[in-house]
Amino acid sequence: MYVGTLSFDLLLGDVRSLKEKRSVVRPIVAELQRKYAVSAAEVGGQDLYRRAEIGLAVVSGDAGHLTDVLDRCERMVAARPEVELLSVRRRLHGDDD
């Protein structure tokens, strides 16, 4: 069994309130969950309206499949025009960990 996690540090575009921030972050989290069957949530920067941290986790029996899902999630977030991807942290854990 393999567990993979990604953490995205995002700079949001023209956002002036926490309400506008939610309107940008929620669709990204929902798309990650719907398209890739991962657990995803905003995990940091909740009090900052121009920054967001989104974390996700996925479990798989196959390391190759896990890496593929994480790669697709990263490409999807990086391609969103309303956010700038500042950094990505990736962790993989296997049975040996």
HELIX and SHEET records of a PDB file:
HELIX    1   1 LEU A   18  TYR A   36  1                                  19    
HELIX    2   2 ALA A   63  ALA A   78  1                                  16    
SHEET    1   A 4 SER A  39  GLY A  44  0                                        
SHEET    2   A 4 ARG A  51  SER A  60 -1                                        
SHEET    3   A 4 TYR A   2  LEU A  12 -1                                        
SHEET    4   A 4 VAL A  83  HIS A  93 -1                                        
END                                                                             
